[in-house]
């Protein structure tokens, strides 16, 4: 039992979508979620001060709408995670287009891997020049993983396609950086969740994403700068050699004492 009420049904899923002024993208995203082979038990849309019809579109799409006045995706996403009732929390962006099997795939993988608390999915571009969609997405996510895996000491999360057990979120909810709109919330989550929880890639969790990061040089450079800011925000405690040593000690302790709770 939790302090708030009874434990949710086994396998229950909450999808969290932070949004700001993206009614058209959100409408398409919610339609895709409505057509899932296994629909989510709950969809929470967190409106981060939208001036358009995003909140109305969310309600019409059957989602629970929460308001977050604090600016930035880190704050908005955290509001959704805090409110989630599902045992498994899935996260995507308002301009994402999940495959029809996305929820089912993530739920099934989580059920088969009780030793894993955090799940990372990939993505493909669904707009922009057709000839560049596959190769650019592969390069974009490949470089992301190549740079951040040694930085973190484990696989990074990608905000457009991630999942985590609710109890894992509850263990880090007080320490994530909600107050800084200029950091990447998924990278911040990677630092906090990866400290004590296993992260595994789910290759069949298909997700379509927008090519917005490449819409202009300034948009791309802003993402790079936010990544740098997020990494530096965790130093010196998470300076790579220090973090690697700490993670190695914890992983070794888990192997030696298998009765220790996994994470």
C-alpha positions in Angstrom: 0.0 0.0 0.0 1.1 3.6 -0.6 0.5 6.6 1.5 -1.9 7.9 -1.1 -4.1 4.8 -1.5 -4.1 1.2 -2.7 -1.3 -0.1 -5.0 -2.3 0.1 -8.7 -3.2 -3.1 -10.6 -0.2 -5.2 -11.8 1.1 -3.9 -15.2 -0.8 -0.6 -15.0 0.7 2.1 -17.2 0.6 5.9 -17.1 1.8 7.9 -20.1 3.1 11.4 -19.3 3.3 14.1 -22.0 4.6 17.6 -21.1 3.4 20.2 -23.6 3.6 23.9 -24.4 1.9 25.4 -27.4 1.8 22.3 -29.5 -1.9 21.5 -29.9 -1.5 20.1 -33.4 1.3 17.7 -32.5 -0.5 16.7 -29.3 -3.7 15.9 -31.1 -1.8 13.5 -33.4 0.0 12.0 -30.5 -3.2 11.3 -28.5 -4.8 9.7 -31.5 -1.9 7.3 -31.8 -2.2 6.5 -28.1 -5.9 5.8 -28.5 -5.1 3.3 -31.2 -2.6 1.3 -29.1 -2.9 -2.5 -29.1 -2.8 -2.2 -25.3 -4.0 1.3 -24.3 -2.4 3.0 -21.3 -4.5 3.0 -18.1 -3.9 6.7 -17.7 -2.6 9.6 -19.9 -1.4 12.7 -18.1 -0.8 15.9 -20.2 1.1 18.6 -18.2 0.4 22.0 -19.7 3.4 24.2 -19.2 1.7 27.6 -19.7 0.4 27.1 -23.2 -1.2 30.0 -25.0 -2.8 27.8 -27.7 -5.5 25.0 -27.4 -3.2 22.4 -26.0 -5.1 21.9 -22.8 -8.5 21.6 -24.6 -7.0 19.2 -27.1 -5.7 17.1 -24.2 -9.1 16.9 -22.5 -10.9 16.1 -25.8 -8.4 13.3 -26.3 -9.3 11.8 -22.9 -6.2 12.8 -21.0 -6.0 14.2 -17.5 -4.7 17.7 -17.7 -2.4 19.2 -15.1 -1.0 22.7 -15.0 2.6 23.5 -14.3 3.4 27.2 -13.9 7.1 26.7 -13.4 8.7 27.1 -16.8 10.6 24.2 -18.5 10.3 20.6 -19.4 12.1 19.3 -16.3 9.4 20.9 -14.0 6.5 19.9 -16.2 7.6 16.3 -16.7 8.1 15.9 -12.9 4.6 17.1 -12.2 3.3 14.4 -14.4 5.5 11.7 -12.8 4.4 12.8 -9.3 0.8 12.4 -10.2 1.1 9.1 -12.1 -0.9 6.2 -10.7 0.5 3.5 -12.9 3.2 1.0 -11.8 5.0 1.8 -15.1 5.5 5.4 -16.2 6.1 6.1 -19.9 7.2 9.4 -21.3 7.1 10.9 -24.7 6.8 14.4 -26.2 3.7 16.0 -27.6 5.1 15.9 -31.2 5.9 12.2 -31.0 4.1 9.5 -32.9 4.3 6.1 -31.0 4.0 2.9 -32.9 0.7 1.1 -32.3 2.5 -1.5 -30.1 4.5 1.0 -28.1 2.6 0.6 -24.8 2.3 -3.1 -25.1 6.0 -3.5 -25.9 7.2 -1.4 -22.9 4.7 -3.1 -20.6 5.7 -6.6 -21.8 9.5 -5.9 -21.5 9.0 -4.5 -18.0 7.1 -7.7 -17.0 9.8 -9.9 -18.4 12.6 -8.0 -16.7 11.7 -7.5 -13.0 15.4 -6.8 -12.4 15.2 -3.7 -14.5 13.6 -0.4 -13.4 14.3 2.0 -16.3 13.7 1.4 -20.0 15.2 3.4 -22.9 13.7 3.4 -26.4 15.0 4.6 -29.7 13.3 6.8 -32.4 13.1 7.6 -36.1 12.3 10.9 -37.8 8.8 11.3 -39.3 9.2 14.6 -41.0 11.9 16.5 -42.8 13.6 15.3 -46.1 12.7 11.6 -46.6 16.2 10.8 -47.8 17.7 12.0 -44.5 15.2 10.6 -42.0 16.7 7.2 -41.2 20.4 8.1 -41.5 20.1 11.4 -39.6 18.1 9.7 -36.8 20.7 7.0 -36.5 23.5 9.5 -36.4 21.8 11.8 -34.0 20.9 9.0 -31.4 24.2 7.2 -32.1 26.3 10.3 -31.2 24.1 11.0 -28.2 24.7 7.5 -26.8 28.4 7.5 -27.8 29.1 10.8 -25.9 26.9 10.2 -22.9 27.4 6.5 -22.1 31.0 7.1 -21.0 29.9 10.3 -19.3 27.3 8.5 -17.2 28.8 5.1 -17.0 25.7 3.5 -18.5 23.1 4.0 -21.2 21.5 7.5 -21.3 17.7 8.0 -21.5 16.0 9.7 -24.4 13.1 11.9 -23.4 10.9 11.1 -26.4 10.8 7.4 -25.5 11.5 6.2 -22.0 9.9 4.3 -19.2 10.5 3.8 -15.5 8.8 2.0 -12.6 6.9 4.4 -10.4 8.8 3.4 -7.3 12.1 4.2 -9.1 10.8 7.7 -9.8 9.7 8.1 -6.2 13.3 7.4 -5.0 14.8 10.2 -7.1 11.9 12.7 -7.3 13.3 14.9 -4.5 16.7 15.1 -6.1 16.1 15.8 -9.8 16.6 19.3 -11.0 13.1 20.6 -11.6 14.1 24.3 -11.1 16.3 24.7 -14.2 14.5 25.1 -17.5 17.8 25.1 -19.4 18.8 21.5 -18.7 17.7 18.3 -20.5 15.2 16.5 -18.2 16.0 13.1 -19.7 19.8 13.5 -19.2 19.2 14.7 -15.6 17.0 11.6 -15.0 19.8 9.5 -16.5 22.2 10.8 -13.8 19.8 10.2 -11.0 18.1 6.9 -12.0 21.3 5.3 -13.3 23.0 5.8 -9.9 21.1 2.9 -8.4 18.8 1.4 -11.1 19.4 -0.7 -14.1 18.7 0.9 -17.5 18.1 -1.3 -20.5 17.4 -0.6 -24.1 14.1 -1.8 -25.6 14.9 -2.1 -29.4 11.3 -2.9 -30.4 9.7 0.2 -28.7 9.2 2.1 -31.9 8.8 5.9 -31.8 8.5 8.6 -34.4 9.9 12.0 -33.5 10.1 15.4 -35.1 13.2 16.8 -36.8 12.8 20.0 -34.9 16.3 19.8 -33.3 17.6 20.3 -36.9 15.2 23.1 -37.8 18.0 25.7 -37.5 21.5 26.0 -36.3 20.5 27.9 -33.2 17.9 25.2 -32.3 20.6 22.5 -32.5 23.2 24.5 -30.7 20.7 25.3 -27.9 20.3 21.5 -27.4 24.0 21.0 -27.3 24.4 23.8 -24.7 21.6 22.4 -22.6 23.4 19.0 -22.6 26.6 20.6 -21.5 24.8 22.5 -18.8 23.1 19.3 -17.5 26.4 17.4 -17.3 28.3 20.2 -15.5 25.3 20.7 -13.1 26.2 17.3 -11.7 29.9 17.9 -11.2 32.0 17.4 -9.2 30.2 14.5 -7.6 29.5 12.9 -11.0 32.7 13.8 -12.7 33.2 10.7 -14.9 36.1 9.0 -13.0 34.4 9.5 -9.7 31.1 8.3 -11.0 32.6 5.2 -12.7 34.3 4.2 -9.5 31.2 4.6 -7.4 29.0 2.6 -9.9 31.6 -0.1 -10.1 31.6 -0.5 -6.3 27.8 -0.7 -6.2 27.7 -3.2 -9.1 30.3 -5.4 -7.4 28.4 -5.3 -4.1 25.3 -6.5 -5.9 27.1 -9.4 -7.4 28.6 -10.4 -4.0 25.3 -10.0 -2.1 22.5 -11.2 -4.4 20.0 -10.7 -1.6 20.4 -7.0 -1.8 17.4 -5.3 -3.5 18.1 -4.8 -7.2 18.4 -1.4 -8.7 
